[in-house]
Amino acid sequence: MDPALTRDVIFILDQANDMTIATVRKDGYPQATTVSYVNDGLTIYFGCAAESQKAKNIGHNAKVSLTVNLPYASWDEIRGLSVGGKAARVTDAKEMDRVGQMMLRKFPQIALYAPADMEQLVVFRITPEIISVLDYRKGFGHTDLVNVVA
């Protein structure tokens, strides 16, 4: 992956707070939901209720698509990402602790909303496989397609 594009992707991920994630329902229809996330480089994490439709969808199909956009005042400032990848439930205790700390730093208010029974919550790791980097500063509709997995 081109180092400059990698920096652009990580900058966008670092600056934004929310993503729209699309999962695949059992009936084959996509379901798009907006969630807050944290990232460690290109790896993206989000939490949700263990019994949520998102969690159930990922349980039967790990393929996800997501978008992340930075705020903009005019169309020639649009910057964002469209990502295709695979989601996996985080089960390693050390990784869970690290992600929990990242979430608490980025979203301190999370402590007010976390369930008393943490068994009700799951955290997913998204590993990107393909990324479209939108940067309209380079021209209206400009995108760079990046294959993360060789």
Phi, psi and chi 1 to 4 in degrees:
 res  aa     phi    psi   chi1   chi2   chi3   chi4
   1 MET       -  136.3 -168.1  165.3  148.3      -
   2 ASP   -59.4  127.6  175.9   83.6      -      -
   3 PRO   -57.5  -37.5  -22.8   31.2      -      -
   4 ALA   -66.6  -41.8      -      -      -      -
   5 LEU   -66.9  -37.8  -82.9  176.8      -      -
   6 THR   -59.5  -44.8  -59.1      -      -      -
   7 ARG   -61.5  -41.4  -76.0 -169.5  -60.2  -85.5
   8 ASP   -62.1  -45.4  -72.8  -12.6      -      -
   9 VAL   -61.5  -47.8  170.0      -      -      -
  10 ILE   -65.4  -37.7  -67.5  171.3      -      -
  11 PHE   -59.8  -47.8  176.3   83.1      -      -
  12 ILE   -62.5  -46.0  -68.0  167.7      -      -
  13 LEU   -60.6  -41.3  -71.9  171.9      -      -
  14 ASP   -66.5  -34.3  -73.6  -12.1      -      -
  15 GLN   -84.5  -28.1  -64.6  -56.9  -53.3      -
  16 ALA   -88.1  162.0      -      -      -      -
  17 ASN  -113.0  -29.1  -70.1  -36.7      -      -
  18 ASP  -124.5  154.4  -58.9  -44.7      -      -
  19 MET  -135.4  157.0   64.9  179.3  176.9      -
  20 THR  -103.9  118.7  -60.6      -      -      -
  21 ILE  -109.5  134.1 -176.7  168.4      -      -
  22 ALA  -109.2  126.1      -      -      -      -
  23 THR  -115.8  170.3   56.9      -      -      -
  24 VAL  -108.9  120.9 -178.4      -      -      -
  25 ARG   -73.4  164.2  -61.7 -175.5  -25.9 -161.0
  26 LYS   -59.9  -29.5  -85.5 -167.1  171.7 -178.2
  27 ASP   -81.9    4.0   61.9    8.6      -      -
  28 GLY    91.6   -9.6      -      -      -      -
  29 TYR   -80.6  144.5  -78.4   96.5      -      -
  30 PRO   -75.4  150.8   23.7  -28.4      -      -
  31 GLN  -128.0  122.1  176.0 -178.6  -21.8      -
  32 ALA  -106.9  134.2      -      -      -      -
  33 THR  -140.6  141.3  -49.1      -      -      -
  34 THR   -90.6  129.7  -59.7      -      -      -
  35 VAL  -138.8  154.6  -65.0      -      -      -
  36 SER   -82.3  156.1  -63.2      -      -      -
  37 TYR  -149.4  167.1   72.2   89.9      -      -
  38 VAL  -128.4  162.6  -65.3      -      -      -
  39 ASN  -140.0  152.4   64.4  -68.1      -      -
  40 ASP  -123.1   94.2 -177.1    4.9      -      -
  41 GLY    66.6 -125.6      -      -      -      -
  42 LEU   -86.3  -11.2  -63.0  174.9      -      -
  43 THR   -82.6  130.6  -56.0      -      -      -
  44 ILE  -113.9  138.5  -57.9  162.9      -      -
  45 TYR  -126.7  143.3  -63.8   93.0      -      -
  46 PHE  -147.7  155.6   75.6   95.8      -      -
  47 GLY  -115.6  155.0      -      -      -      -
  48 CYS  -159.3  171.9   64.1      -      -      -
  49 ALA   -65.3  138.7      -      -      -      -
  50 ALA   -59.4  -30.1      -      -      -      -
  51 GLU   -97.4   10.6  -66.8  -59.8  -45.8      -
  52 SER   -70.2  159.3   69.3      -      -      -
  53 GLN   -62.0  -37.0 -170.3   63.5   51.5      -
  54 LYS   -57.6  -49.1  -72.4 -178.3  -65.8  -61.4
  55 ALA   -62.8  -42.0      -      -      -      -
  56 LYS   -63.8  -43.0  -69.0  175.6 -176.0  175.7
  57 ASN   -60.8  -46.7  -66.6  -12.4      -      -
  58 ILE   -65.1  -31.8  -68.3  168.0      -      -
  59 GLY   -60.6  -29.4      -      -      -      -
  60 HIS  -107.3  -10.9   75.2   81.5      -      -
  61 ASN  -154.9  110.5 -172.0  -23.9      -      -
  62 ALA   -76.5  -10.9      -      -      -      -
  63 LYS   -72.0  131.0  -70.8 -177.2  177.4  179.6
  64 VAL  -135.1  157.2  -61.6      -      -      -
  65 SER  -126.7  148.9  -70.3      -      -      -
  66 LEU  -148.8  157.5   63.9   93.3      -      -
  67 THR  -127.3  146.4   60.9      -      -      -
  68 VAL  -134.9  131.9  175.0      -      -      -
  69 ASN  -132.0  142.8  -61.6  -63.3      -      -
  70 LEU   -87.8  151.8  -65.3  178.8      -      -
  71 PRO   -61.4  149.4  -15.9   25.6      -      -
  72 TYR  -148.8  152.6   59.0   90.0      -      -
  73 ALA   -96.7  -30.6      -      -      -      -
  74 SER  -141.0  161.1   68.6      -      -      -
  75 TRP   -60.5  -27.2  -74.2   -1.9      -      -
  76 ASP   -77.7    4.9   61.1   -8.1      -      -
  77 GLU  -111.0    1.9  -61.7  173.0   -3.8      -
  78 ILE   -62.0  128.9  -68.3  174.5      -      -
  79 ARG  -139.0  134.2  -67.0  176.1   71.3 -165.4
  80 GLY  -173.3 -176.3      -      -      -      -
  81 LEU  -133.0  145.7  -52.2  170.8      -      -
  82 SER  -124.2  120.2  176.9      -      -      -
  83 VAL  -122.8  136.3  177.8      -      -      -
  84 GLY  -115.0  133.9      -      -      -      -
  85 GLY  -165.9 -166.4      -      -      -      -
  86 LYS  -120.7  139.0  -61.1 -120.3  175.1   85.9
  87 ALA  -105.5  140.6      -      -      -      -
  88 ALA  -138.8  141.3      -      -      -      -
  89 ARG   -68.8  135.5 -173.7  174.6  176.4  168.1
  90 VAL   -82.3  123.4  175.3      -      -      -
  91 THR  -120.8  -19.0   56.7      -      -      -
  92 ASP   -70.8  126.8  177.5   75.4      -      -
  93 ALA   -60.2  -42.1      -      -      -      -
  94 LYS   -65.0  -42.2  -73.6 -176.7 -178.2  179.5
  95 GLU   -65.3  -41.4 -173.6  176.6   12.8      -
  96 MET   -59.1  -45.0  -81.4  -68.6  -75.3      -
  97 ASP   -62.0  -44.5  -72.6  -15.7      -      -
  98 ARG   -63.1  -44.8 -172.8  172.5   55.7   78.5
  99 VAL   -66.5  -39.9  172.2      -      -      -
 100 GLY   -59.6  -41.0      -      -      -      -
 101 GLN   -66.8  -40.2  -69.9  -56.5  -47.4      -
 102 MET   -62.3  -42.2  -70.5 -179.9   -7.2      -
 103 MET   -65.2  -41.7  -72.2 -178.8  172.7      -
 104 LEU   -65.2  -37.7 -164.2   55.4      -      -
 105 ARG   -66.8  -43.3  -83.0 -167.1  -58.1  -84.2
 106 LYS   -77.5  -35.6 -171.5  169.6 -177.3  178.6
 107 PHE  -130.4   77.3  -53.6  107.2      -      -
 108 PRO   -56.7  -27.6  -11.7   16.6      -      -
 109 GLN   -68.2  -10.6   68.1  -86.0   18.8      -
 110 ILE   -59.8  -29.6 -159.2  168.9      -      -
 111 ALA   -60.8  -30.0      -      -      -      -
 112 LEU   -73.7  -22.8  -59.3  171.7      -      -
 113 TYR  -109.8  -10.7  -60.8   99.0      -      -
 114 ALA   -65.6  136.0      -      -      -      -
 115 PRO   -68.1  149.9   23.0  -29.5      -      -
 116 ALA   -63.3  -37.5      -      -      -      -
 117 ASP   -96.3  101.2  177.9    8.1      -      -
 118 MET   -66.6  -11.9  -67.8  -54.2  -77.4      -
 119 GLU   -65.6  -18.0  -64.4  -65.1  -43.2      -
 120 GLN   -79.6   -6.7  -63.5  175.5   24.5      -
 121 LEU  -116.4  140.5 -179.1   68.6      -      -
 122 VAL  -126.0  150.7  -68.9      -      -      -
 123 VAL  -119.4  134.9  173.0      -      -      -
 124 PHE  -114.6  144.6  -71.8   97.9      -      -
 125 ARG  -106.5  127.6  173.4 -168.2  -25.0   97.8
 126 ILE  -106.4  124.4  -60.6  171.8      -      -
 127 THR  -105.3  109.2  -56.1      -      -      -
 128 PRO   -64.7  143.2  -20.2   32.5      -      -
 129 GLU  -115.3  -33.5  -65.0 -176.2   -4.1      -
 130 ILE  -143.3  137.9 -169.5  158.7      -      -
 131 ILE  -133.0  129.0  -57.1  172.0      -      -
 132 SER   -99.1  121.2  -67.8      -      -      -
 133 VAL   -99.4  112.7 -176.1      -      -      -
 134 LEU   -90.7  128.5  -71.2   70.5      -      -
 135 ASP  -147.9   90.4 -169.2  -14.6      -      -
 136 TYR   -73.0   -8.6  -74.0   24.2      -      -
 137 ARG   -64.7  -23.5  -61.2  171.3  -51.9  169.2
 138 LYS   -89.7    1.6  -64.5  178.1 -179.6  177.3
 139 GLY   135.5  145.4      -      -      -      -
 140 PHE   -58.9  125.3 -174.2   78.5      -      -
 141 GLY    81.7    7.2      -      -      -      -
 142 HIS   -65.9  129.9  178.7   88.8      -      -
 143 THR  -137.4  149.6   61.4      -      -      -
 144 ASP  -117.6  127.6  -70.3  -61.9      -      -
 145 LEU   -95.6  127.6 -172.9   61.8      -      -
 146 VAL  -124.4  122.1  178.5      -      -      -
 147 ASN   -87.5  114.3  -77.8  -51.8      -      -
 148 VAL   -80.9  -36.9 -178.7      -      -      -
 149 VAL   -96.4  124.1  177.8      -      -      -
 150 ALA   -75.8      -      -      -      -      -
